[in-house]
């Protein structure tokens, strides 16, 4: 890797690190974030220690909580889940003050495999491009075929679409449109 490419990669890593420092704080106040599988949330009912616990959103999108039973959380915002739990619990405890806090974001994920310095499963706290995913995976290894990277995306119908990515072109300031925003479940493969 020549020094210009290394310099560009270092700049991108620094920019991404600076940009992502505020991402976790942003998620806790962003009413648009939709809960997903493996996210960790804390649910509590004020004044009742028995009704306070951390729960993990199951792969089917559900959570279980005393007095509320199984509740669909996947796809809901924190506020929508709180309202749903409050409605269910109010049958047993009228006007119960229910709190739902997002403790840890564990979805959506993208995967970076192959000849990178740190193959990774990355949690997308915000939009992420191919270059950002590569930077978060420690960059390309010296043996990577930087002009032959591919992104594999699975469609809802099970078919797969492949997007070519030529890191060398991007580092030279060419074909910038190939630095697409990744979607949940995408796999970046570096041969």
Secondary structure, 3 states (H helix, E strand, C coil): CCHHHHHHHHHHHHHHHHHHCCHHHHHHHCCCCCCCCCCEEEEEECCEEEEEEEEECCCCCEEEECCCEEEECCCCCHHHHHHHHHHHHCCCCCCCCEEEEEEECCCCEEEEEECECCCEEEECCCCCEHHHHHHHCCCECCCCCCCCEEEEEECCCCCEEEEEECHHHHHCCCCHHHCCECCCCCEEEEC
